[in-house]
Amino acid sequence: MGKYPLEQIQEIKLKRLEEAEKLLKEKKRLLDVEMEKLKKIEEKRDLVKKHRLDKLKKFLDELTEGTTSDKIVTHERYLKKVVDEELKLEEKKVIDQKKIVTKAEDEVEKARKERLKKNLDVEKLKLHKEEWTKEALQEELKIEAAETDELGSNAHSMRNRSQKNRSHLEESP
């Protein structure tokens, strides 16, 4: 049986599948990194929220106890300017990081689809090779059968000639 004619193509497709698997693994790793960043940014935002709530509670407690209007104005300004601005900034970071995570998820999905496509290509070629191998073996068997038939018929012809020659020689005086 001869060499499979699409052997080089099969090797190329296998190599492309390996590359697609490596790419998918890398995209997953990058997604994990971005998810971890998101988690840390959300934790920081939650700390700022907690700080804001603590300051608000303290401010309300002071209001109930009775405080000067200067302190009320100072607390209000601090809450609005510092804490609220910091919270807005952290919320923006969370939103931006979520966009990055979504993009990374899309990249993983794209890489997953590409790997699946490459895997299908390899499987198709594998099935083709199996079919080709079966056909090549059948063709070899046909050739061997024809050769065997030819050898058998040659041997038969030679025996007949040999017998004719013997009988012809025995008849001649």
Backbone as CSV, one residue per row, in Angstrom:
resi,resn,N_x,N_y,N_z,CA_x,CA_y,CA_z,C_x,C_y,C_z
1,MET,0.855,-1.178,0.000,0.000,0.000,0.000,0.903,1.243,0.000
2,GLY,0.530,2.232,-0.803,1.318,3.446,-0.914,1.102,4.381,0.257
3,LYS,1.853,5.455,0.219,1.743,6.468,1.274,0.468,7.278,1.060
4,TYR,-0.159,7.646,2.171,-1.390,8.442,2.111,-1.080,9.771,1.424
5,PRO,-1.787,10.095,0.341,-1.445,11.284,-0.455,-1.664,12.619,0.274
6,LEU,-2.512,12.612,1.293,-2.793,13.867,2.009,-2.073,13.931,3.358
7,GLU,-0.993,13.176,3.473,-0.237,13.102,4.731,0.249,14.481,5.188
8,GLN,0.795,15.251,4.269,1.306,16.584,4.621,0.165,17.500,5.063
9,ILE,-0.943,17.427,4.381,-2.101,18.249,4.748,-2.583,17.845,6.139
10,GLN,-2.582,16.543,6.402,-3.005,16.059,7.718,-2.069,16.606,8.806
11,GLU,-0.781,16.604,8.545,0.180,17.137,9.517,-0.042,18.629,9.741
12,ILE,-0.303,19.351,8.667,-0.564,20.793,8.782,-1.819,21.037,9.612
13,LYS,-2.861,20.269,9.345,-4.126,20.438,10.084,-3.944,20.095,11.559
14,LEU,-3.153,19.069,11.850,-2.872,18.720,13.244,-2.102,19.845,13.939
15,LYS,-1.150,20.416,13.215,-0.364,21.511,13.791,-1.270,22.723,14.052
16,ARG,-2.172,23.000,13.127,-3.099,24.119,13.311,-4.032,23.866,14.497
17,LEU,-4.435,22.622,14.679,-5.272,22.276,15.831,-4.500,22.520,17.131
18,GLU,-3.248,22.093,17.160,-2.420,22.318,18.356,-2.283,23.810,18.636
19,GLU,-2.062,24.597,17.579,-1.939,26.049,17.745,-3.246,26.649,18.264
20,ALA,-4.366,26.168,17.754,-5.676,26.661,18.201,-5.904,26.304,19.672
21,GLU,-5.455,25.114,20.079,-5.590,24.720,21.485,-4.718,25.589,22.377
22,LYS,-3.502,25.888,21.922,-2.616,26.773,22.694,-3.228,28.167,22.806
23,LEU,-3.789,28.657,21.701,-4.400,29.980,21.702,-5.586,30.021,22.665
24,LEU,-6.406,28.988,22.638,-7.553,28.925,23.549,-7.076,28.925,25.000
25,LYS,-6.056,28.150,25.277,-5.510,28.094,26.643,-5.012,29.476,27.076
26,GLU,-4.324,30.163,26.172,-3.810,31.503,26.474,-4.952,32.491,26.692
27,LYS,-5.992,32.419,25.853,-7.138,33.329,25.998,-7.850,33.076,27.327
28,LYS,-7.941,31.819,27.731,-8.548,31.497,29.020,-7.709,32.068,30.163
29,ARG,-6.398,31.958,30.028,-5.504,32.490,31.057,-5.675,34.006,31.172
30,LEU,-5.735,34.672,30.016,-5.922,36.127,30.022,-7.276,36.502,30.626
31,LEU,-8.307,35.724,30.340,-9.620,35.969,30.934,-9.540,35.845,32.456
32,ASP,-8.847,34.819,32.931,-8.691,34.648,34.377,-7.984,35.848,35.010
33,VAL,-6.966,36.352,34.318,-6.239,37.531,34.821,-7.185,38.730,34.912
34,GLU,-7.974,38.941,33.857,-8.903,40.081,33.837,-10.010,39.921,34.884
35,MET,-10.461,38.686,35.076,-11.481,38.432,36.102,-10.915,38.737,37.496
36,GLU,-9.678,38.369,37.705,-9.032,38.646,38.999,-8.898,40.153,39.219
37,LYS,-8.531,40.865,38.149,-8.448,42.332,38.251,-9.815,42.915,38.611
38,LEU,-10.856,42.413,37.950,-12.211,42.884,38.216,-12.576,42.643,39.678
39,LYS,-12.243,41.482,40.157,-12.550,41.141,41.550,-11.876,42.139,42.501
40,LYS,-10.614,42.454,42.249,-9.879,43.394,43.114,-10.469,44.798,43.022
41,ILE,-10.834,45.205,41.811,-11.423,46.545,41.627,-12.773,46.622,42.333
42,GLU,-13.557,45.554,42.233,-14.854,45.539,42.924,-14.673,45.576,44.435
43,GLU,-13.664,44.878,44.932,-13.382,44.903,46.375,-13.014,46.318,46.824
44,LYS,-12.183,46.982,46.021,-11.789,48.353,46.364,-13.012,49.280,46.340
45,ARG,-13.866,49.115,45.329,-15.087,49.912,45.246,-15.972,49.661,46.458
46,ASP,-16.089,48.406,46.851,-16.908,48.060,48.011,-16.350,48.678,49.290
47,LEU,-15.038,48.759,49.380,-14.431,49.433,50.541,-14.794,50.916,50.556
48,VAL,-14.762,51.527,49.386,-15.126,52.954,49.295,-16.603,53.130,49.654
49,LYS,-17.449,52.224,49.196,-18.878,52.277,49.551,-19.054,52.165,51.059
50,LYS,-18.329,51.230,51.648,-18.422,51.032,53.095,-17.955,52.288,53.827
51,HIS,-16.848,52.859,53.351,-16.330,54.089,53.951,-17.381,55.199,53.864
52,ARG,-18.027,55.291,52.701,-19.064,56.314,52.503,-20.215,56.107,53.482
53,LEU,-20.659,54.848,53.589,-21.756,54.547,54.506,-21.366,54.820,55.964
54,ASP,-20.127,54.486,56.317,-19.646,54.763,57.676,-19.642,56.266,57.958
55,LYS,-19.152,57.031,56.984,-19.099,58.496,57.150,-20.511,59.070,57.221
56,LEU,-21.393,58.540,56.397,-22.780,59.006,56.401,-23.439,58.705,57.747
57,LYS,-23.187,57.501,58.264,-23.744,57.115,59.559,-23.199,58.029,60.656
58,LYS,-21.894,58.281,60.596,-21.271,59.164,61.599,-21.885,60.556,61.505
59,PHE,-22.076,61.021,60.295,-22.662,62.348,60.063,-24.078,62.406,60.632
60,LEU,-24.858,61.365,60.380,-26.239,61.317,60.891,-26.264,61.234,62.421
61,ASP,-25.318,60.468,62.979,-25.227,60.382,64.435,-24.926,61.758,65.040
62,GLU,-24.014,62.495,64.404,-23.669,63.831,64.906,-24.857,64.787,64.773
63,LEU,-25.621,64.601,63.683,-26.806,65.445,63.506,-27.827,65.192,64.624
64,THR,-27.988,63.921,64.977,-28.952,63.589,66.027,-28.482,64.101,67.389
65,GLU,-27.192,64.079,67.612,-26.656,64.553,68.884,-26.673,66.077,68.946
66,GLY,-26.729,66.675,67.812,-26.690,68.129,67.742,-25.258,68.586,67.527
67,THR,-25.024,69.272,66.464,-23.691,69.734,66.119,-23.805,71.114,65.492
68,THR,-22.673,71.725,65.263,-22.673,73.080,64.700,-22.898,73.008,63.200
69,SER,-23.386,74.087,62.650,-23.648,74.128,61.207,-22.354,74.078,60.410
70,ASP,-21.255,74.550,60.973,-19.948,74.470,60.285,-19.533,73.011,60.101
71,LYS,-19.725,72.202,61.143,-19.380,70.785,61.049,-20.283,70.081,60.038
72,ILE,-21.553,70.442,60.015,-22.495,69.837,59.063,-22.044,70.139,57.644
73,VAL,-21.716,71.366,57.370,-21.263,71.778,56.036,-19.957,71.068,55.680
74,THR,-19.047,70.967,56.627,-17.759,70.298,56.383,-17.973,68.820,56.055
75,HIS,-18.809,68.154,56.826,-19.106,66.739,56.562,-19.785,66.560,55.210
76,GLU,-20.725,67.437,54.913,-21.432,67.357,53.632,-20.468,67.507,52.466
77,ARG,-19.601,68.514,52.567,-18.608,68.732,51.502,-17.681,67.537,51.366
78,TYR,-17.235,67.008,52.494,-16.334,65.856,52.462,-17.020,64.673,51.776
79,LEU,-18.281,64.436,52.157,-19.013,63.319,51.540,-19.195,63.524,50.046
80,LYS,-19.591,64.721,49.660,-19.854,64.977,48.240,-18.580,65.047,47.410
81,LYS,-17.613,65.778,47.905,-16.421,66.001,47.088,-15.460,64.827,47.121
82,VAL,-15.154,64.346,48.293,-14.116,63.330,48.394,-14.686,61.924,48.225
83,VAL,-15.593,61.554,49.086,-16.085,60.179,49.098,-16.915,59.862,47.848
84,ASP,-17.852,60.726,47.487,-18.678,60.470,46.303,-17.842,60.459,45.026
85,GLU,-16.884,61.352,44.923,-16.002,61.377,43.739,-15.161,60.106,43.665
86,GLU,-14.657,59.690,44.825,-13.860,58.464,44.846,-14.727,57.261,44.461
87,LEU,-15.965,57.252,44.950,-16.884,56.157,44.610,-17.206,56.163,43.114
88,LYS,-17.438,57.336,42.541,-17.696,57.427,41.094,-16.502,56.900,40.303
89,LEU,-15.317,57.281,40.752,-14.097,56.838,40.079,-13.971,55.310,40.134
90,GLU,-14.228,54.745,41.302,-14.144,53.287,41.454,-15.230,52.580,40.635
91,GLU,-16.429,53.163,40.581,-17.505,52.589,39.764,-17.114,52.599,38.292
92,LYS,-16.489,53.678,37.853,-16.033,53.772,36.459,-14.968,52.703,36.177
93,LYS,-14.070,52.499,37.131,-13.048,51.458,36.961,-13.695,50.073,36.834
94,VAL,-14.735,49.843,37.659,-15.438,48.557,37.608,-16.092,48.386,36.239
95,ILE,-16.775,49.420,35.770,-17.447,49.342,34.464,-16.437,49.107,33.350
96,ASP,-15.330,49.853,33.388,-14.289,49.673,32.368,-13.713,48.262,32.404
97,GLN,-13.472,47.761,33.617,-12.905,46.417,33.733,-13.911,45.362,33.282
98,LYS,-15.194,45.581,33.522,-16.212,44.640,33.050,-16.208,44.584,31.526
99,LYS,-15.978,45.736,30.882,-15.894,45.759,29.421,-14.700,44.928,28.949
100,ILE,-13.590,45.058,29.662,-12.387,44.293,29.314,-12.647,42.797,29.501
101,VAL,-13.332,42.450,30.598,-13.664,41.043,30.858,-14.581,40.514,29.752
102,THR,-15.564,41.303,29.359,-16.481,40.885,28.289,-15.710,40.656,26.991
103,LYS,-14.790,41.547,26.708,-13.970,41.388,25.497,-13.123,40.115,25.599
104,ALA,-12.567,39.865,26.770,-11.759,38.650,26.970,-12.628,37.396,26.833
105,GLU,-13.866,37.457,27.333,-14.794,36.328,27.186,-15.105,36.089,25.703
106,ASP,-15.288,37.170,24.966,-15.534,37.050,23.528,-14.339,36.409,22.820
107,GLU,-13.145,36.801,23.243,-11.925,36.233,22.655,-11.820,34.734,22.955
108,VAL,-12.194,34.351,24.172,-12.186,32.929,24.531,-13.186,32.170,23.659
109,GLU,-14.366,32.734,23.500,-15.395,32.077,22.684,-14.943,31.963,21.220
110,LYS,-14.337,33.012,20.727,-13.831,32.998,19.346,-12.746,31.920,19.199
111,ALA,-11.847,31.844,20.173,-10.779,30.836,20.138,-11.364,29.430,20.276
112,ARG,-12.406,29.285,21.085,-13.056,27.983,21.267,-13.686,27.524,19.946
113,LYS,-14.358,28.443,19.264,-14.978,28.108,17.976,-13.913,27.740,16.941
114,GLU,-12.825,28.478,16.950,-11.742,28.207,15.996,-11.129,26.831,16.264
115,ARG,-10.933,26.498,17.545,-10.392,25.180,17.892,-11.355,24.085,17.462
116,LEU,-12.635,24.309,17.663,-13.647,23.330,17.252,-13.601,23.121,15.737
117,LYS,-13.472,24.225,15.000,-13.387,24.137,13.538,-12.144,23.339,13.119
118,LYS,-11.018,23.630,13.754,-9.780,22.913,13.424,-9.912,21.438,13.789
119,ASN,-10.584,21.153,14.889,-10.788,19.770,15.301,-11.648,19.027,14.280
120,LEU,-12.681,19.698,13.772,-13.524,19.084,12.745,-12.728,18.796,11.478
121,ASP,-11.848,19.734,11.107,-10.996,19.524,9.928,-10.138,18.270,10.098
122,VAL,-9.553,18.118,11.287,-8.704,16.958,11.563,-9.541,15.681,11.521
123,GLU,-10.726,15.718,12.112,-11.589,14.536,12.123,-12.021,14.146,10.706
124,LYS,-12.365,15.145,9.895,-12.756,14.857,8.508,-11.613,14.169,7.765
125,LEU,-10.411,14.702,7.947,-9.255,14.135,7.267,-8.954,12.728,7.790
126,LYS,-9.170,12.521,9.072,-8.954,11.197,9.667,-9.914,10.182,9.037
127,LEU,-11.183,10.576,8.904,-12.171,9.692,8.262,-11.791,9.430,6.805
128,HIS,-11.322,10.486,6.129,-10.910,10.325,4.731,-9.755,9.334,4.631
129,LYS,-8.808,9.450,5.560,-7.651,8.544,5.534,-8.107,7.104,5.764
130,GLU,-9.059,6.897,6.681,-9.573,5.548,6.929,-10.222,4.989,5.661
131,GLU,-11.034,5.804,4.994,-11.681,5.371,3.746,-10.639,5.079,2.677
132,TRP,-9.653,5.953,2.565,-8.597,5.775,1.574,-7.846,4.482,1.845
133,THR,-7.563,4.218,3.114,-6.836,3.002,3.492,-7.637,1.764,3.113
134,LYS,-8.945,1.784,3.399,-9.804,0.651,3.028,-9.781,0.425,1.521
135,GLU,-9.947,1.507,0.774,-9.964,1.395,-0.693,-8.623,0.897,-1.218
136,ALA,-7.518,1.408,-0.638,-6.192,0.985,-1.084,-5.984,-0.502,-0.801
137,LEU,-6.435,-0.959,0.356,-6.307,-2.387,0.682,-7.147,-3.247,-0.262
138,GLN,-8.363,-2.784,-0.545,-9.214,-3.525,-1.486,-8.560,-3.592,-2.864
139,GLU,-7.981,-2.485,-3.290,-7.309,-2.446,-4.592,-6.121,-3.413,-4.599
140,GLU,-5.360,-3.437,-3.510,-4.228,-4.364,-3.406,-4.709,-5.812,-3.463
141,LEU,-5.805,-6.084,-2.759,-6.352,-7.440,-2.778,-6.805,-7.834,-4.181
142,LYS,-7.427,-6.901,-4.912,-7.844,-7.182,-6.291,-6.634,-7.516,-7.162
143,ILE,-5.574,-6.691,-7.000,-4.353,-6.905,-7.801,-3.744,-8.259,-7.467
144,GLU,-3.658,-8.562,-6.160,-3.098,-9.858,-5.753,-3.955,-11.007,-6.282
145,ALA,-5.270,-10.854,-6.226,-6.165,-11.906,-6.726,-5.968,-12.095,-8.226
146,ALA,-5.845,-10.966,-8.945,-5.631,-11.056,-10.392,-4.298,-11.731,-10.687
147,GLU,-3.254,-11.375,-9.918,-1.939,-11.993,-10.119,-1.999,-13.480,-9.798
148,THR,-2.709,-13.815,-8.716,-2.850,-15.222,-8.335,-3.600,-15.986,-9.419
149,ASP,-4.665,-15.375,-9.934,-5.417,-16.013,-11.022,-4.521,-16.207,-12.240
150,GLU,-3.739,-15.197,-12.550,-2.854,-15.272,-13.717,-1.805,-16.355,-13.511
151,LEU,-1.226,-16.402,-12.301,-0.237,-17.451,-12.015,-0.879,-18.830,-12.097
152,GLY,-2.080,-18.921,-11.551,-2.797,-20.206,-11.579,-3.112,-20.632,-13.002
153,SER,-3.552,-19.678,-13.817,-3.892,-20.031,-15.193,-2.633,-20.353,-15.986
154,ASN,-1.536,-19.642,-15.695,-0.264,-19.969,-16.364,0.200,-21.371,-15.974
155,ALA,0.085,-21.663,-14.688,0.505,-22.987,-14.219,-0.370,-24.061,-14.865
156,HIS,-1.651,-23.792,-14.946,-2.582,-24.738,-15.564,-2.243,-24.940,-17.042
157,SER,-1.974,-23.824,-17.724,-1.622,-23.907,-19.143,-0.341,-24.697,-19.326
158,MET,0.620,-24.456,-18.457,1.900,-25.164,-18.579,1.703,-26.655,-18.322
159,ARG,0.874,-27.007,-17.358,0.612,-28.425,-17.089,-0.063,-29.081,-18.292
160,ASN,-1.019,-28.366,-18.855,-1.708,-28.908,-20.033,-0.725,-29.104,-21.178
161,ARG,0.146,-28.112,-21.413,1.135,-28.241,-22.474,2.081,-29.387,-22.192
162,SER,2.466,-29.464,-20.929,3.397,-30.524,-20.547,2.753,-31.877,-20.773
163,GLN,1.493,-32.024,-20.395,0.790,-33.292,-20.605,0.615,-33.564,-22.097
164,LYS,0.313,-32.527,-22.860,0.161,-32.717,-24.305,1.478,-33.154,-24.925
165,ASN,2.551,-32.476,-24.461,3.873,-32.831,-25.005,4.222,-34.263,-24.646
166,ARG,3.923,-34.694,-23.435,4.216,-36.055,-22.999,3.370,-37.049,-23.823
167,SER,2.085,-36.715,-23.925,1.230,-37.641,-24.661,1.612,-37.621,-26.145
168,HIS,2.011,-36.518,-26.653,2.431,-36.395,-28.033,3.733,-37.157,-28.239
169,LEU,4.644,-37.100,-27.278,5.910,-37.815,-27.353,5.693,-39.307,-27.217
170,GLU,4.750,-39.716,-26.410,4.477,-41.135,-26.208,3.824,-41.717,-27.468
171,GLU,3.044,-40.948,-28.174,2.380,-41.432,-29.386,3.370,-41.565,-30.545
172,SER,4.352,-40.728,-30.595,5.305,-40.814,-31.700,6.306,-41.936,-31.463
173,PRO,6.496,-42.771,-32.510,7.470,-43.879,-32.359,8.846,-43.492,-32.681
